[in-house]
């Protein structure tokens, strides 16, 4: 589990730290190949596209199934809603990374650099938002307080 979470964190950090200027075009980042213990088909979610300057790969057992069966359908949430929630989730995540004696350091290993105001697109925000919901339900965490959305 620690290896999978580390991989997700690394990939997430790669995603969130990709920031491009409007004057330059950054090349697409290299895909990192990492061996993991038995990953079932559907446990890997890849977010990429022609116009994107990054690839995000989430490897988490059960997340592909969750996204296909339990998550709200696309277009259920507006992009601005998910961007706002994702930014708040990232802020709380990063706060927990800085408090390893209070929060499980195996769950919160590295900071995420999600920059508010960058248009990551609907698909990216949808999958990241749903990953945060999945993460909270799977590991019994509550990043924003109140009721955890069940989708």
Residue pairs with C-beta under 8 A, 6 or more apart in sequence:
1 106
2 106
3 36
3 37
4 36
4 59
4 60
4 61
5 106
5 107
5 109
6 109
7 34
7 36
7 59
8 58
8 59
8 60
8 131
9 109
9 110
9 112
10 32
10 110
11 32
11 56
11 57
11 58
11 59
12 56
12 58
12 112
12 128
13 110
13 111
13 112
13 113
14 29
14 32
14 54
14 56
15 47
15 54
15 55
15 56
15 124
15 128
16 90
16 112
16 113
16 114
16 115
17 113
18 26
18 29
18 53
18 54
19 113
19 115
19 118
20 26
20 53
25 53
26 53
27 53
28 52
28 53
28 54
28 55
29 53
29 54
29 55
31 55
31 57
36 59
39 59
39 61
40 61
41 64
42 64
42 65
42 68
43 59
43 60
43 61
43 62
43 63
43 64
44 57
44 58
44 59
44 64
45 57
45 58
45 59
45 63
45 64
45 67
45 127
45 131
46 55
46 56
46 57
46 58
47 55
47 56
47 57
47 58
47 123
47 124
47 127
48 54
48 55
48 56
49 121
49 123
52 121
52 124
56 124
56 127
56 128
58 127
58 131
60 131
60 134
60 135
62 134
62 138
63 131
63 134
66 130
66 134
67 127
67 130
67 134
70 151
71 130
71 133
71 134
71 151
72 151
74 122
74 123
74 126
77 126
77 129
79 121
79 122
79 125
82 122
82 125
82 126
82 128
82 129
83 116
83 120
83 125
85 129
85 132
85 144
86 114
86 125
86 128
86 129
86 132
87 114
87 116
88 143
88 144
89 129
89 132
89 143
89 144
90 112
90 114
92 143
92 144
93 108
93 111
93 112
93 143
94 111
94 112
96 102
96 103
96 107
96 108
97 103
97 108
97 109
97 110
97 111
100 108
107 139
107 141
120 128
130 151
132 143
133 148
133 149
133 150
133 151
135 141
136 142
136 143
136 148
137 148
137 150
142 148
